[in-house]
């Protein structure tokens, strides 16, 4: 069973973990940005890759 990530709770816990004093007036913006990051990560993680794809040791654009 997978539990949905509560982004606000995540931001609060990570701020404590890294000893970041996140001011109240910035918290909503930080949470909104992490919501965007989460949406992008979900899109990337659901993209199916063919079985024959190999990891590149060096990125070359």
C-alpha positions as CSV (number, residue, x, y, z in Angstrom):
1,X,0.0,0.0,0.0
2,X,1.4,3.4,-1.0
3,X,0.8,6.5,1.0
4,X,0.4,9.8,-0.8
5,X,3.1,12.3,0.0
6,X,2.0,15.3,2.1
7,X,4.2,18.0,0.6
8,X,3.6,20.5,3.4
9,X,4.5,17.9,6.0
10,X,7.6,17.0,3.9
11,X,8.8,20.6,3.7
12,X,8.3,21.1,7.5
13,X,10.2,17.9,8.3
14,X,13.1,18.6,5.9
15,X,13.4,22.1,7.3
16,X,13.9,20.7,10.7
17,X,16.3,18.0,9.4
18,X,18.6,20.5,7.8
19,X,18.2,23.1,10.6
20,X,16.5,25.6,8.2
21,X,14.4,28.3,9.9
22,X,11.8,28.6,7.2
23,X,9.9,31.8,7.8
24,X,6.1,31.6,7.6
25,X,5.8,34.1,4.7
26,X,8.0,31.8,2.5
27,X,6.6,28.4,3.5
28,X,3.6,28.5,1.0
29,X,5.9,29.3,-1.9
30,X,8.3,26.5,-0.9
31,X,5.5,24.0,-0.7
32,X,4.1,25.2,-4.1
33,X,7.5,24.7,-5.7
34,X,7.8,21.2,-4.2
35,X,4.3,20.4,-5.5
36,X,5.6,21.3,-9.0
37,X,8.8,19.2,-8.5
38,X,6.6,16.3,-7.4
39,X,4.5,16.6,-10.5
40,X,7.5,16.7,-12.8
41,X,9.1,13.7,-11.0
42,X,5.9,11.7,-11.3
43,X,5.9,12.3,-15.1
44,X,9.5,11.3,-15.4
45,X,9.1,8.2,-13.2
46,X,6.1,6.9,-15.1
47,X,7.8,7.1,-18.5
48,X,8.4,3.6,-19.7
49,X,11.9,2.8,-21.0
50,X,12.7,-0.1,-23.4
51,X,14.4,-3.1,-21.8
52,X,17.5,-2.6,-24.1
53,X,18.3,0.9,-22.8
54,X,21.7,1.1,-21.1
55,X,22.9,3.7,-18.6
56,X,25.4,6.1,-20.2
57,X,28.6,6.5,-18.0
58,X,29.0,10.1,-19.3
59,X,26.3,12.6,-20.4
60,X,27.0,14.0,-23.9
61,X,24.3,16.3,-25.3
